[in-house]
């Protein structure tokens, strides 16, 4: 029997999705009463839209979650969302009470800052911050940084290769400290060079879901490299081509990226191995008003160890599944040495509507995800590919806020994802 898989991210995007049904209010507040949340671009009197919302979610991983949040959207003088703040409190039988504070700030069109602070009574917590700046060197240099410390007691592992059955499902807690930094230089005529570094320190312990076996109860530790924890130090170099018409929310253009990322044991990594990745993306509008945009992504990833991949940590191998790859499955559903992925979407702007004094573009996005993990590309087999059709619902607030609900269909049933940002 098909089971509904709903994976959620409780963020202020619910103020867009739920605004058809729940009342909000608009307030005018002096700017000196909102320190850190405003600057001069907001004026002396600041428009703040607040939307209270219930939190109701369910998942085969987490179970039922209920609670409430209030989203505050703070506007500048151009009536754009300058910052967004969303405190929330919910309850889940596996994690107890969880308090979360999400914030997003857009001081300029070229700079954005996000944070998410979350703490549960049991197992789960998350402290994350993200920054992006494309204002330096007249737009020729882009800096990005991500820092996180979190624990997820609902993590799943099904084994390696493309046809692992759902009966192999196991649970564990992924406790992790990670950062990812990069600097991207414009080389001229659409070309960019990116240098970066990725670090992660991972610990594996018993999960929060007692009804699912612990990972080493079903799989011997020698069969799952990294199950006792691991560390990654990975410098990265990418050559990028981009002809996008907008760096944050493109509607036209093409994108190509080739990336090489070695993890080096001499720098403190668990083992010596290498990631190779090629990604192609394209945006093709079909009318002058760009109400209909065809979007595609083709991506190949390969992970190679020094002699074989039996020592590469399982969470460092090539992985598919989740809200940004195969949307018909849960996160990290398929793991192997390589993957090949194709995503197709038709993004259709239905209307532009002002709700609670917030102007948003409302979109419908039928999509198809096609992908498989494999030992290597020459060994790919047609029967290993997963075909996930689905439909997405999007709300976009300029300059860079996108809320989405994606419903994907896989062999094990439908999955529903709610979150921020486009999937690709």
Secondary structure, 3 states (H helix, E strand, C coil): CCCCEEEECCCCCHHHHHHHCCCEEEEEEEHHHCCCCCCHHHCCEEEEEEEEEEEEEEECCCEEEEEEEEEEEEECCCCCEEEEEEEEEEEECCCEEEEEEEEEEEEECCEEEEEEEEEECCCCEEEEEEEEEEEEHHHCEEEEEEEEEEEEEEEEECCCECCCCHHHCEEEEEEEEEEEEEEEEEEECCEEEEEEEEEEEEEEECCCCCCCCEHHHHCCHHHCCCCCCEEEEEEEEEEEEECCCCCCCCCCEEEEEEEEEEECHHHCCCCCEEEEEEEEEEEEECCCCCCEEEEEEEEEEEEEECCCCCCCCHHHCEEECCCCCCCCCCCCCEEECEEEEEEEEEEEEEEEEEECCEEEEEEEEEEEEEEEEECCHHHCCHHHCEEEEEEEEEEEECCCEEEEEEEEEECCEEEEEEEECCCC
